[in-house]
């Protein structure tokens, strides 16, 4: 897809983008980053926002769902949790060579 605005040219090609201003390359890379740069370079022009209305709406939906009102935020329990008792250490299994009775004759 090719988008034009004033002397800007934005080419969106399979997830990759190129942004030109007066036939000079400004950006080449990720399509979403290219859209953001296009908006930034055109000072967030309403015509450009309209071109990418669908993409911008898709990106902004999760942000709206994640933001919660202060009343909806759950309170964190700040009471200290008791520390569990230390676990008993495992004793090393004795071999027949560790037996003191065999050593004495």
C-alpha positions as CSV (number, residue, x, y, z in Angstrom):
1,X,0.0,0.0,0.0
2,X,1.2,3.5,-0.8
3,X,0.1,6.5,1.2
4,X,0.8,10.1,0.2
5,X,0.5,13.3,2.2
6,X,2.0,16.6,1.0
7,X,5.6,15.7,0.2
8,X,5.6,12.5,2.2
9,X,5.4,9.0,0.8
10,X,4.8,6.0,3.0
11,X,5.1,2.5,1.5
12,X,3.7,-0.4,3.5
13,X,4.8,-3.7,2.1
14,X,4.2,-7.0,4.0
15,X,5.0,-5.7,7.5
16,X,7.9,-3.6,6.3
17,X,7.7,0.2,5.7
18,X,9.6,3.0,4.0
19,X,8.9,6.6,4.6
20,X,10.2,9.3,2.2
21,X,10.1,13.0,2.4
22,X,10.8,14.9,-0.9
23,X,12.2,11.7,-2.4
24,X,14.6,11.2,0.5
25,X,14.4,8.1,2.7
26,X,13.6,8.9,6.3
27,X,12.8,5.5,7.6
28,X,13.0,1.8,6.6
29,X,11.9,-0.9,9.0
30,X,8.9,-2.2,11.0
31,X,5.5,-1.0,9.7
32,X,4.1,0.1,13.0
33,X,7.3,2.1,13.8
34,X,6.9,3.6,10.3
35,X,3.3,4.7,11.0
36,X,4.4,6.3,14.2
37,X,7.2,8.1,12.5
38,X,4.9,9.2,9.7
39,X,2.5,10.7,12.3
40,X,5.4,12.4,14.1
41,X,6.8,13.9,10.9
42,X,3.4,15.3,9.8
43,X,2.7,16.7,13.3
44,X,-0.1,14.2,13.8
45,X,-2.1,15.5,10.9
46,X,-5.8,14.5,10.9
47,X,-5.6,13.3,7.3
48,X,-2.7,10.9,8.2
49,X,-4.6,9.7,11.3
50,X,-7.6,8.9,9.1
51,X,-5.4,6.9,6.8
52,X,-4.3,4.6,9.6
53,X,-7.5,4.8,11.6
54,X,-7.9,1.0,11.8
55,X,-4.3,0.3,12.8
56,X,-4.4,2.9,15.5
57,X,-7.7,1.6,16.9
58,X,-6.3,-1.9,17.1
59,X,-3.2,-0.8,19.0
60,X,-5.2,1.4,21.4
61,X,-7.8,-1.2,22.5
62,X,-5.5,-3.2,24.8
63,X,-4.3,0.0,26.5
64,X,-7.9,0.9,27.4
65,X,-8.6,-2.5,28.9
66,X,-5.4,-2.5,31.0
67,X,-5.9,0.9,32.5
68,X,-8.0,0.7,35.7
69,X,-9.7,3.3,37.7
70,X,-8.1,3.9,41.1
71,X,-11.2,2.4,42.8
72,X,-10.8,-0.8,40.8
73,X,-7.2,-1.3,41.8
74,X,-6.9,-4.2,44.2
75,X,-5.1,-3.5,47.5
76,X,-1.9,-5.4,48.3
77,X,-1.7,-7.3,51.6
78,X,1.3,-5.8,53.4
79,X,1.2,-8.0,56.4
80,X,4.4,-10.0,56.8
81,X,4.1,-13.7,56.2
82,X,5.5,-15.9,58.9
83,X,8.8,-17.6,58.0
84,X,8.5,-21.4,57.7
85,X,10.6,-23.4,60.2
86,X,13.9,-24.6,58.8
87,X,13.9,-28.0,57.2
88,X,15.9,-30.7,59.0
89,X,19.1,-31.5,57.3
90,X,19.4,-34.9,55.7
91,X,22.0,-37.0,57.3
92,X,24.5,-38.8,55.1
93,X,23.8,-42.5,54.7
94,X,26.4,-44.5,56.6
95,X,28.4,-47.0,54.8
96,X,29.9,-50.1,56.3
97,X,33.2,-48.3,56.5
98,X,31.8,-45.6,58.7
99,X,30.9,-48.1,61.5
100,X,33.1,-47.7,64.5
101,X,32.7,-51.2,65.7
102,X,34.5,-52.7,62.8
103,X,37.5,-50.5,63.4
104,X,38.2,-51.7,66.8
105,X,39.7,-55.2,67.3
